[in-house]
Amino acid sequence: MTTDSIPFTPQGYSELKAELDRLKSQERPKVIQEISDARAHGDLRENAEYHAAREKQSFIEGRIQLLDDQIARANIIDFTKERPETVKFGARVTVVDEDSGEEKTYHIVGDLEADITKNKLSIASPLSKALLGRRAGENFEVQVPKGVKEFSLIKVDY
């Protein structure tokens, strides 16, 4: 594993810790019990329940290892106390697409937190990169696969 730090918002870090806690306190004991119950059914070579439970255990243990590593390398970045006027990591920004007039609000987060269905935009995305350092009221352009799109930054919040 690499030793690079991973940027997280406080909320993203809390969600990661909650998942790790759930896996360790609920899922791990549950799958251990499933393996124990399946063993009681006899011959393990032909026991589908046993093999399924072992596979599930392997997935859970792998996920626990991954989350432990990510938590160990987490760099929690929180600008909510200083509330800068420019766009930085963790900002909630409202932008307007100048072509369509569509208004969208995004939360700029780390790569591991990004989820466009929840309007959580990766800091590495072209839109985020174009937004960094800007203030509300500024217009800017972003190179997208279909060409260049123009946006207006309406609001910056933390």
HELIX and SHEET records of a PDB file:
HELIX    1   1 PRO A   10  ARG A   22  1                                  13    
HELIX    2   2 LEU A   23  GLU A   27  3                                   5    
HELIX    3   3 ARG A   28  ARG A   39  1                                  12    
HELIX    4   4 ALA A   48  ALA A   72  1                                  25    
HELIX    5   5 ILE A  116  LYS A  118  5                                   3    
HELIX    6   6 PRO A  126  LEU A  131  1                                   6    
SHEET    1   A 2 ILE A   6  PHE A   8  0                                        
SHEET    2   A 2 ALA A  74  ILE A  76  1                                        
SHEET    1   B 5 LYS A 120  SER A 122  0                                        
SHEET    2   B 5 GLU A 103  VAL A 109  1                                        
SHEET    3   B 5 ARG A  92  ASP A  97 -1                                        
SHEET    4   B 5 GLY A 147  ASP A 157 -1                                        
SHEET    5   B 5 ASN A 139  VAL A 144 -1                                        
END                                                                             
